[in-house]
Amino acid sequence: MEFGSGIWMYFVITVLSQVWMGSQGQNAQDGYSLQVDSSVMVIQEGLCVSIPCQFTANNRRKFMNSIGFWKVDLETTVASNDKSIAVTKQNFHLEGDPNVGDCTLRIADATKQDSGMYFFRFEESKDSINKFNYMANKITVQVTDLTQKPEIIVIGEMVAKEEVRLTCILPGICSAPIVKWWRDNSDEVLESTSMSLTPSLWDHGLSITCEVSLPKVDSSTRQTLILDVQYPPTVKVNTVIEPSEITLENHTVAVKEGQSLILKCLVDSNPASEVTWTKGEKTVASSVTGQKLELYLDNVKSSDANTYSCTAQNKHGDTSDFVDIEVEAGKVETSDNLYPDASPDLEEVTAASPQQASSDIDYKLLAGLIAGNVLVLSLIALVLFCFVRRNMKRRQQAIINNGQELSSQGTSAYKKVLQLGVPDMKS
């Protein structure tokens, strides 16, 4: 009898201890464990997040009709898979299935009021004694301001005069937002998650903005896209006659032999074009890196008379412009007129850099200044020489005149003495 009562007492104590531990919670106990990716979860306001979570109860992960709870304290439940349980937060959800040891928590449309500490509670069933509060494995949720920006997705390549579709999304949201679009050169506002756009050449470099508003949390964020509109090239050829620096846009330019020219090819395209200069049918210069290519002709000759064409090409098309150079008879220069690497017969025309041309012009200008200064100094010396010589002649003439005057005065005195006579010394 005493043996049977002892077994009964042991059973009662075991049950009561299980019930007490299940209702009051434990820091740790063999067979009960919980793992989360991080004990601190930081969420931006208005976004959604899932917090992965796995647990074991009584060394098991498989159950039937089990119930899971996420709680703030023993009395306050924020999420449960039992729909009959009253919860205090409608945006908290027990996403995992407790029957397979999954306690994953999902928080939707996070607000600043959701910040706090939470723990998981497990009950194998409403009538089971296998219950446990995982209070040693609390998670901390911190909700911060919304700083994440939307993403603007361009569906298709943005080419002038071709329609493209833009979509604005904010990753991490789980409720329908309000999306608005506007352009920096328009007052029109479009409310839609997507929009169609047919850009023009002039839209390149302009901006378009999408704003995402989250009504449930009264927050908004926006993103701006700089339009990168691709288009085929346009070409304009100008001719500069040196040293006058006269710029001509004519398709026919007449120059005299010995003059110098700069043929400028101005290109506008996106992406950058391959630019080529041809003299007649022969290619004489090319570039693939810029929007401009200049051809320099120094001391032109009659053999330089020809049609010079500039052609630009990118993946969206090609175009060209030209100028006819006519060389009039005049001073004939025998020196090479194309630089830096032209052949004597002028069959090869080479593009020179603006720096080379500027350097040659500087040397010529310096030589001209020196020659001019020498000429001025020579003239000044000549004037001084003439002035000194003239003064010396004047002084010599004055001396001669003074001498003649003194001689005349002496002769007159002598004559007067003769007229008065000489006194007789004897008497």
For each residue, the residues with C-beta under 8 A, 3 or more apart:
1: 4 5
2: 5 6
3: 6 7
4: 1 7 8
5: 1 2 8 9
6: 2 3 9 10
7: 3 4 10 11
8: 4 5 11 12
9: 5 6 12 13
10: 6 7 13 14
11: 7 8 14 15
12: 8 9 15 16
13: 9 10 16 17
14: 10 11 17 18
15: 11 12 18 19 129
16: 12 13 19 20
17: 13 14 20 21
18: 14 15 21 22 129 130 131
19: 15 16 22 23 129 131
20: 16 17 23 24
21: 17 18 24 25 26 29 132
22: 18 19 123 129 130 131 132 133
23: 19 20 74 131 133
24: 20 21 74 133
25: 21 74 119 121 132 133 134 135
26: 21 29 32 132 133 135 136
27: 135 136
28: 32 136
29: 21 26 32 132
30: 59
31: 56 57 58 59
32: 26 28 29 55 56 57 58 132 134
33: 55 56
34: 53 54 55 56 103 120 134 137
35: 53 54 55 137
36: 39 51 52 53 137 139
37: 51 52
38: 41 51 139
39: 36 137 138 139 140
40: 139 140 142
41: 38 49 51 139 140 141 142
42: 142 143 144
43: 47 49 107 110 114 141 142 143 144
44: 47 110 143 144 145 146 147 148 172
45: 110 111 112 143 144 145 146 217 219
46: 109 110 146 173 214 216 217 219
47: 43 44 109 110 146 148 172 173
48: 106 107 108 109 110 172 173 174
49: 41 43 106 107 110 172
50: 95 104 105 106
51: 36 37 38 41 104 105 106 107 139
52: 36 37 104
53: 34 35 36 96 102 103 104 105 120
54: 34 35 61 101 102 103
55: 32 33 34 35 61 101 103 120 122 134
56: 31 32 33 34 59 60 61 101
57: 31 32 60 63 101 122 124 130 132
58: 31 32 124 130
59: 30 31 56
60: 56 57 63 101
61: 54 55 56 100 101
62: 99 100 101
63: 57 60 66 98 99 101 124
64: 99 125
65: 99 124 125
66: 63 98 99 122 123 124 125
67: 80 81 82 85 98 122 123 125 126
68: 80 81 94 96 98 103 120 121 122 123
69: 77 79 80 82 85 94 120 121 122 123
70: 77 78 79 80 92 94 103 105 118 119 120 121
71: 74 76 77 78 118 119 120 121 133
72: 76 77 78 88 116 117 118
73: 76
74: 23 24 25 71 133
75:
76: 71 72 73 88
77: 69 70 71 72 80 85 86 87 88
78: 70 71 72 87 88 89 92 118
79: 69 70 87 89 92 93 94 105
80: 67 68 69 70 77 83 85 87 94
81: 67 68 94 97 98
82: 67 69 85
83: 80
84:
85: 67 69 77 80 82
86: 77
87: 77 78 79 80 90 92
88: 72 76 77 78
89: 78 79 92 114
90: 87
91: 107 108 109 110 111 114
92: 70 78 79 87 89 105 106 107 108 114
93: 79 105 106 107 108
94: 68 69 70 79 80 81 98 103 104 105 106
95: 50 104 105 106
96: 53 68 100 102 103 104 105
97: 81 100 102
98: 63 66 67 68 81 94 101 102 103 122
99: 62 63 64 65 66
100: 61 62 96 97
101: 54 55 56 57 60 61 62 63 98
102: 53 54 96 97 98
103: 34 53 54 55 68 70 94 96 98 120 122
104: 50 51 52 53 94 95 96
105: 50 51 53 70 79 92 93 94 95 96 118 120 139
106: 48 49 50 51 92 93 94 95
107: 43 48 49 51 91 92 93 110 114 141
108: 48 91 92 93 174 175
109: 46 47 48 91 173 174 175 214 216 217
110: 43 44 45 46 47 48 49 91 107 114 141 143 217
111: 45 91 114 143 217
112: 45 115 143
113: 143
114: 43 89 91 92 107 110 111 141 143
115: 112 141 142 143
116: 72 140 141
117: 72 138 139 140 141
118: 70 71 72 78 105 138 139 141
119: 25 70 71 133 134 135 137 138 139
120: 34 53 55 68 69 70 71 103 105 133 134 137
121: 25 68 69 70 71 131 132 133 134
122: 55 57 66 67 68 69 98 103 130 131 132 134
123: 22 66 67 68 69 126 128 130 131
124: 57 58 63 65 66 128 130 131
125: 64 65 66 67 128
126: 67 123
127:
128: 123 124 125 131
129: 15 18 19 22
130: 18 22 57 58 122 123 124
131: 18 19 22 23 121 122 123 124 128
132: 21 22 25 26 29 32 57 121 122
133: 22 23 24 25 26 71 74 119 120 121
134: 25 32 34 55 119 120 121 122 137
135: 25 26 27 119 138
136: 26 27 28
137: 34 35 36 39 119 120 134
138: 39 117 118 119 135
139: 36 38 39 40 41 51 105 117 118 119
140: 39 40 41 116 117
141: 41 43 107 110 114 115 116 117 118
142: 40 41 42 43 115
143: 42 43 44 45 110 111 112 113 114 115
144: 42 43 44 45 147
145: 44 45 219
146: 44 45 46 47 214 217 219 220 221
147: 44 144 221
148: 44 47 170 171 172 221
149: 221 222 223
150: 168 169 170 179 210 211 212 221 222 223
151: 168 169 170 171 223
152: 166 167 168 208 210 223 225
153: 166 167 168 169
154: 158 164 165 166 225
155: 164 165 166 167
156: 162 163 164 165
157: 162 164 230
158: 154 162 164 197 199 227 228 229 230
159: 162 164 199 229 230 231 316
160: 199 200 201 203 204 229 230 231
161: 198 199 200
162: 156 157 158 159 198 199
163: 156 196 197 198
164: 154 155 156 157 158 159 196 197 198 199
165: 154 155 156 194 195 196 197
166: 152 153 154 155 181 194 195 196 197 208 210 225
167: 152 153 155 193 194
168: 150 151 152 153 179 181 193 194 210 212 223
169: 150 151 153 193
170: 148 150 151 173 177 212 214 221
171: 148 151
172: 44 47 48 49 148
173: 46 47 48 109 170 177 212 214
174: 48 108 109
175: 108 109 214 215 216
176:
177: 170 173 193 212 213 214 215
178: 191 212 213 215
179: 150 168 191 192 193 210 211 212 213
180: 189 190 191 210 211 213
181: 166 168 189 190 191 192 195 208 209 210 211
182: 186 187 188 189 190 208 209
183: 186 188 206 207 208 209
184: 206 207 208 209
185: 206
186: 182 183
187: 182
188: 182 183
189: 180 181 182
190: 180 181 182 195
191: 178 179 180 181
192: 179 181 195
193: 167 168 169 177 179
194: 165 166 167 168
195: 165 166 181 190 192
196: 163 164 165 166
197: 158 163 164 165 166 208
198: 161 162 163 164
199: 158 159 160 161 162 164 203 204 227 229
200: 160 161 203 229
201: 160 204 229 231
202: 206
203: 160 199 200 206 227 229
204: 160 199 201 227 228 229 231 270
205: 226 227 229
206: 183 184 185 202 203 226 227
207: 183 184 224 225 226 227
208: 152 166 181 182 183 184 197 224 225 227
209: 181 182 183 184 222 223 224 225
210: 150 152 166 168 179 180 181 222 223 225
211: 150 179 180 181 220 221 222
212: 150 168 170 173 177 178 179 220 221 222
213: 177 178 179 180 219 220
214: 46 109 146 170 173 175 177 217 218 219 220
215: 175 177 178 218
216: 46 109 175
217: 45 46 109 110 111 146 214
218: 214 215
219: 45 46 145 146 213 214
220: 146 211 212 213 214
221: 146 147 148 149 150 170 211 212
222: 149 150 209 210 211 212
223: 149 150 151 152 168 209 210
224: 207 208 209
225: 152 154 166 207 208 209 210
226: 205 206 207
227: 158 199 203 204 205 206 207 208
228: 158 204 270
229: 158 159 160 199 200 201 203 204 205 270
230: 157 158 159 160 270 271 316
231: 159 160 201 204 269 270 316
232: 269 314 316 317 318 319
233: 267 268 269 273 312 313 314 317 318 319
234: 267 268 269 312 319
235: 265 266 267 310 311 312 319 320 321
236: 249 265 266 321
237: 249 263 264 265 266 308 310 321 322 323
238: 247 248 249 263 264 266
239: 247 248 249 250 253 261 262 263 264 323 325
240: 245 246 247 248 261 262 264
241: 244 245 246 248 253 255 259 260 261
242: 245 259 260 261 262 361
243: 260 361
244: 241
245: 240 241 242
246: 240 241
247: 238 239 240
248: 238 239 240 241 253
249: 236 237 238 239
250: 239 253 323
251: 322 323 324
252: 323 324 326
253: 239 241 248 250 261 323 324 325 326
254: 326 327 328
255: 241 259 261 300 325 326 327 328
256: 259 327 328 329 330 331
257: 299 300 301 302 327 328 329 330 331 332 333
258: 299 300 330 331 332 333
259: 241 242 255 256 299 300
260: 241 242 243 296 297 298 299 300 337
261: 239 240 241 242 253 255 296 297 300 325
262: 239 240 242 294 295 296 297 357
263: 237 238 239 277 294 295 296 297 308 310 323
264: 237 238 239 240 292 294
265: 235 236 237 275 277 292 293 294 295 310 312 321
266: 235 236 237 238 291 292
267: 233 234 235 273 275 290 291 292 293 310 312
268: 233 234 291
269: 231 232 233 234 272 273 291 312 314 316
270: 204 228 229 230 231 314
271: 230 314 315
272: 269 288 289 290 291 314
273: 233 267 269 291 312 313 314 318
274: 286 287 288 312 313 314
275: 265 267 286 287 288 290 291 292 293 310 311 312
276: 283 285 286 293 310 311 312
277: 263 265 283 284 285 286 293 295 308 309 310 349 351
278: 281 282 283 284 308 309 310 311
279: 282 284 306 307 308 349
280: 306 307
281: 278
282: 278 279 347
283: 276 277 278 286
284: 277 278 279 295 348 349 350 351
285: 276 277 293 295 349 350 351
286: 274 275 276 277 283 293
287: 274 275 290 293 351
288: 272 274 275
289: 272
290: 267 272 275 287 293
291: 266 267 268 269 272 273 275
292: 264 265 266 267 275
293: 265 267 275 276 277 285 286 287 290 310 351
294: 262 263 264 265 351 352 354
295: 262 263 265 277 284 285 308 349 351
296: 260 261 262 263 338 339 351 352 356 357
297: 260 261 262 263 300 304 325 337 338 349
298: 260 336 337 338 339 360
299: 257 258 259 260 333 335 336 337
300: 255 257 258 259 260 261 297 304 325 327 337
301: 257 304 327 332 333 337 346
302: 257 305 327 329
303: 345 346
304: 297 300 301 325 327 337 338 346 349
305: 302 325 326 327
306: 279 280 324 325
307: 279 280 322 323 324 325
308: 237 263 277 278 279 295 322 323 324 325
309: 277 278 320 321 322
310: 235 237 263 265 267 275 276 277 278 293 320 321 322
311: 235 275 276 278 318 319 320
312: 233 234 235 265 267 269 273 274 275 276 318 319 320
313: 233 273 274 317 318
314: 232 233 269 270 271 272 273 274 317 318
315: 271
316: 159 230 231 232 269
317: 232 233 313 314
318: 232 233 273 311 312 313 314
319: 232 233 234 235 311 312
320: 235 309 310 311 312
321: 235 236 237 265 309 310
322: 237 251 307 308 309 310
323: 237 239 250 251 252 253 263 307 308
324: 251 252 253 306 307 308
325: 239 253 255 261 297 300 304 305 306 307 308
326: 252 253 254 255 305
327: 254 255 256 257 300 301 302 304 305
328: 254 255 256 257
329: 256 257 302
330: 256 257 258
331: 256 257 258
332: 257 258 301
333: 257 258 299 301 337
334:
335: 299
336: 298 299 339 342 344
337: 260 297 298 299 300 301 304 333 342 346
338: 296 297 298 304 342 346 348 349 350
339: 296 298 336 342 350 352 356 360
340: 350 352 356
341: 348 350
342: 336 337 338 339 346 348 349 350
343: 346 347 348
344: 336
345: 303
346: 301 303 304 337 338 342 343 349
347: 282 343
348: 284 338 341 342 343
349: 277 279 284 285 295 297 304 338 342 346
350: 284 285 338 339 340 341 342
351: 277 284 285 287 293 294 295 296
352: 294 296 339 340 356 357
353: 356 357
354: 294 357 358
355: 358 359
356: 296 339 340 352 353 359 360
357: 262 296 352 353 354 360 361
358: 354 355 361 362
359: 355 356 362 363
360: 298 339 356 357 363 364
361: 242 243 357 358 364 365
362: 358 359 365 366
363: 359 360 366 367
364: 360 361 367 368
365: 361 362 368 369
366: 362 363 369 370
367: 363 364 370 371
368: 364 365 371 372
369: 365 366 372 373
370: 366 367 373 374
371: 367 368 374 375
372: 368 369 375 376
373: 369 370 376 377
374: 370 371 377 378
375: 371 372 378 379
376: 372 373 379 380
377: 373 374 380 381
378: 374 375 381 382
379: 375 376 382 383
380: 376 377 383 384
381: 377 378 384 385
382: 378 379 385 386
383: 379 380 386 387
384: 380 381 387 388
385: 381 382 388 389
386: 382 383 389 390
387: 383 384 390 391
388: 384 385 391 392
389: 385 386 392 393
390: 386 387 393 394
391: 387 388 394 395
392: 388 389 395 396
393: 389 390 396 397
394: 390 391 397 398
395: 391 392 398 399
396: 392 393 399 400
397: 393 394 400 401
398: 394 395 401 402
399: 395 396 402 403
400: 396 397 403 404
401: 397 398 404 405
402: 398 399 405 406
403: 399 400 406 407
404: 400 401 407 408
405: 401 402 408 409
406: 402 403 409 410
407: 403 404 410 411
408: 404 405 411 412
409: 405 406 412 413
410: 406 407 413 414
411: 407 408 414 415
412: 408 409 415 416
413: 409 410 416 417
414: 410 411 417 418
415: 411 412 418 419
416: 412 413 419 420
417: 413 414 420 422
418: 414 415 421
419: 415 416
420: 416 417
421: 418
422: 417
423:
424: 427
425:
426:
427: 424
